[in-house]
Amino acid sequence: MQTLHPLFITLHVLSVVVWVGGMFFAWVVLRPTAAQQLEPPARLTLWAGVFARFFPWVWVAVVALPVTGYLMIFGRFGGMGGAPLYVHLMNGLGTLMILIYLHVNFAPFRRLRREVAAQNWPVAGKQLAQIRVLVGVNLLLGLAVVAIASGGRFLVPG
């Protein structure tokens, strides 16, 4: 198991980069540009397409992160009981992020796609607004997890 640790950490970090980096790009770069340059029908259609391409990658991360994370926890610490506080923080915040993503995917994103297909722009806009808030929350949580992962053993006692 210990010999596989480099593979697990590599897959773990790549999953974080794809998910959190994708949210950063979408929230900080694409969102304001699309809002500034596109009328609602084009903007909503763009977002439905962007999410349809991005969310399968998030699904990969949502599976890979807990699997690789728990393999590393059990391989290195013998389980959660032996894990330091920063690992518990990453686990808790990561679980919350996954739950938020599942909600976004199965509720407002499905409604967004349905309303864009029906060209019901006002209702589609409300769904996009809800997604925007939840992605913003997940982005902040993801950045916190990255900070904890990179400096937690030095900054978080226990």
N, C-alpha and C positions, 0 to 999 in steps of 0.2 A: 504493500500500500504506500509506504514511504517513497518508493522509487517512482510512483505515479504522481507524487505531489507537484512536481513542475508542470505536468500536463494539466492537472486540475486547476492550479493557480493561473495558468495561461488562459484556459477556457473561461475561467471566472472573470478575469480582468478584461478579456476581449468582449465578453457579454456585457459587462458594465460600460465599456467604451461605446459599444453600439447603441445601447439603450439610453444612457445618460447623454452621450454625445448627440444622438439623434434628437432627443428632447431639447437640448440646448440650441442646436441649429434651428429646429422648428420654432421654438419660442422666441429666441433672440434675433434671428435673421429672417426666416421665411415669413413669420406672422406679421411683423410690421411692414415688410415689403409688399406682401400680398394685400394687406389692408389699405396701403397707400396707392397701389397701382391698379387694383382690380375691383370691378363692380361686384355686388353680392353674388349674382349667379355664377360668374367665372371664379370668384374666390371660393365659394362653397363647393363647387365642382372640383377645383384644385385640391382643397383639403380632403375631400372624400377620396380622391385618388392617391394623395400623399399617404394618408393613413392606411389605405388598402395595401400599399407597398411597404410601409414601415412596420405595421403591426405583426406580420408574420415573423419579422426579425425580433420583435419584442417577445413573441411567443417562444422563440428559441432561447432568449435570455431568461424568460420566466421559468423555463424548465432547467436550463443549464446552471443558473445561479444557485438555487437551493441544492441541487444534486452535487455540484462541485464544492459548494460551501460546506455541506454536512460531511462529505467525504474528507475534506481537509480538517474539519473540527474533530471528527472521530479519529482520524489518522494522527493528528498532532496532539490533541488534548484528551483523547479518550472519551469524548462526549461533551455535551454542554456543561456538565457539572465541573469539568476541569478547564473550561474556556474562560479567559479573562473578560472583564467587563466590556471592553471595546468590541469583542466578538459578539457578545449578547446585544449590544447596541446595533451593530450592523445587521444581525439577524432580525431584530425587531423592526427596524426601519425598512429593511428589505422586504419583509413580509407585508408591511403596510403598503409599500409601493406596489407589490404584486396585487394586493386586494384592490387598490385604486385602479390599476390597469385593467383588471378583470371587469370592474364596474364600467369603466370607459368603453371597453371593447363590446360588452354585452348589452349595454343600455344606450348611452348617447350616440356612440358611433353607429350602431345599427339603425337608430332613428335618423341620424344624419344621412346615411346612405339612402334610406327609404324616402326621405323628404327631398333629397337632391334628385332622385330618380323621378319623383312626382312633380318636380319644379315648384315645390312649396317653400319658397325662399325664406319667408319670415320664421317658419317653424324650424327649418334647417339651420338658420342663423342662431336660434336659441340653443340648439344642440351643440353647435360649434362653440358657442360661448361657454357652455358647461364643460366641454372638453378642454377648452383653453385654460380654465381655472384649474381643473384637475391635473392637467399636464404641468401647469406652473407649480402646483403643490408637489407633484412627483419629481419635478426637476430640482426643487429645493431639497427635498429628501434625498435624492440621488447625489447631489453635491455634498450634502452632509455625510452620507455614507462614504463617499470617496475621501473626504477629509479624515473621517474616522479610520478608514482602512489604511491610509497612507501615514497618518501620524498618531493613530489611537494608542499604539503600544507605548508611545512616548508621552502622550498627553492625558490619557484616561487612566486613573489609578485602578489597580486591581486586575 
